[in-house]
Amino acid sequence: MADTHSNSATKVVSITSGKGGVGKTAVVANIGICLARLGNKVLILDADLGLANVDVVFGLTPAYNLNHFFSGETDLESIMVKGPHDIRILPAGSGLQSFIQLDSDHKLKLLDGLDSLNIDFDYLLIDTEAGISENVTYFNTAAQEILLVTTPDPTAITDVYALMKLLSTRYHEKHFNLAVNMVANEEEALDVYRKLSIVSNRYLDISIDYFGSIPYDRQMSEAIRKQQAIVELYPQGAIASAFAALAERIVTITSRRYPKGSVQFFWKQLLQADPG
């Protein structure tokens, strides 16, 4: 599944967090729309396989989800639903334990399914579940770029550090990107970045790029209730500008960097080009 316009493989970005409640899925949805507005074809994979909610954020009611795909009932093309700005979403199931933990066969099935999709995407955004489960580490190590989402809450900062520590010490991830959500001002976000950088420099052999901040906005709750992305509901607001800046940052970073050297879960032409 390559982008035929640019002759480059689909760019895969995992969006992840150490704990729930930091607004990660809303970040995924709004960045997805902003990337689409920039002329990109965007696919969102809901990788929270037990508590799916990307479709809920967009106000969609899919007939099928990844549970149907993994059980062999249907293919990925059939479960894919269309969101705003022609974004495509691969919805996960909710409240079912059948495929919460992916085994190697499920991972290979997902790779084959993604590779066989008939649409060429510029970006695949993976909305991981919160925490440090094996699924979380799998999808993060599979992606070209990892975007960590946290808030200024001390527990959120502690948990996102724990996720970086696990990914770096056990899975040899060396580079992370950080977005700080629900901030009062930019200085508060930069303070979170400084704290994480200081402790990471002391104890971990990693680098963290600061991607930016997203201001706290009470209208976000309204957008979630209305099942609309806030960049659509309030396109002139400061929060919409923040999401647009994050999307532009993703475009800049992914166009500049080479993919990671390990075998990753996305497209076969990339795996075939991988000497490892």
PyMOL commands that set and color helices and strands:
alter all, ss='L'
color gray80, all
select helices_A, chain A and resi 24-37+54-57+66-70+76-79+84-86+104-115+134-142+154-169+186-203+219-225+230-233+238-256+268-273
alter helices_A, ss='H'
color red, helices_A
select strands_A, chain A and resi 2-3+8-9+11-16+42-47+81-82+88-90+123-128+145-150+175-183+207-215
alter strands_A, ss='S'
color yellow, strands_A
deselect
rebuild
show_as cartoon
